[in-house]
């Protein structure tokens, strides 16, 4: 809990209110993520001394955890829980939050949570063990790479593809596994949940993390390395945007087409993406960019090969 908390770039907005309800106060002078994390960890002894002590449920936790209390404020003011449950809920919120994103004029907090089934709790160590396998290679960085460089990729597409690319990279490069087989089926018991952390928190949307089938398809066709190619190509946006007209928009459309193929099996989408990538390569060759930066052309040509493999 301490390691995960301190590794966070941002903490859930609900943490302040939740800690206050437990009796932990942080002065504005000492306010920092590290002090919040230390206070939460140090509160374990206090909680264990009287775990059944009754407390009112903070409004933020009613939205996030205690869903049965999503009724009118008049009805829920008297609802209580024990301090141990509130503590576990706060710790769970920190562990399951994977990013805070700006979407249009507001912010959302993104969580990866068990769906409540016994299977989802059995898979918790495996799933969160993957999420927190490295302090340097983190899911929020993969999401940020897509969101910061590509303006025309939908939130859902960017989150699913970032999670797939992150899973493949961490499993093979950080954990040094030969395949993703042990994770297939694990993700389907988890849900991506987006919350607007306003005065009264709202669940913006949620969906199952259905990526096992997509990863299996790419691995079976020996094309799973295309996930790494996409991440690298997204990272080249600022380098080549002046040389290739609408490079970022082209990569965005290609991402949507590949995601569409994984959802529908439509080969036309792969053909369209391959055409877009081919035109980028032709443009770079005509301007002798490949001679100056061979890596981008190598990654583009590699992606083309994987697209062809999926097409046959």
Secondary structure, DSSP 8 states (H G I E B T S, - for coil): -HHHHHH-SS--THHHHHHHHHT----GGG-SHHHHHHHHHHTHHHHHHTTT-EEE--HHHHHHT-GGG-S-HHHHTT-EEEHHHHHHHHHHHHHHEEEEEEETTEEEEEEEEE-SSHHHHHTHHHHHHHHTS-SSS-HHHHHHHHHHH-TTS-HHHHHHHHHHHHHHHIIIIIS--S-SGGGTTTGGGEEEEEEE-SSS-EEEEEEE---HHHHHHHHHTT-TTHHHHHHHHHHTHHHHTTTSTTHHHHHHHHHHHHHHHHHH--HHHHHHHHHHHHHHHHHHHHTTHHHH-HHHHHHHHHHHHHHHHHH-
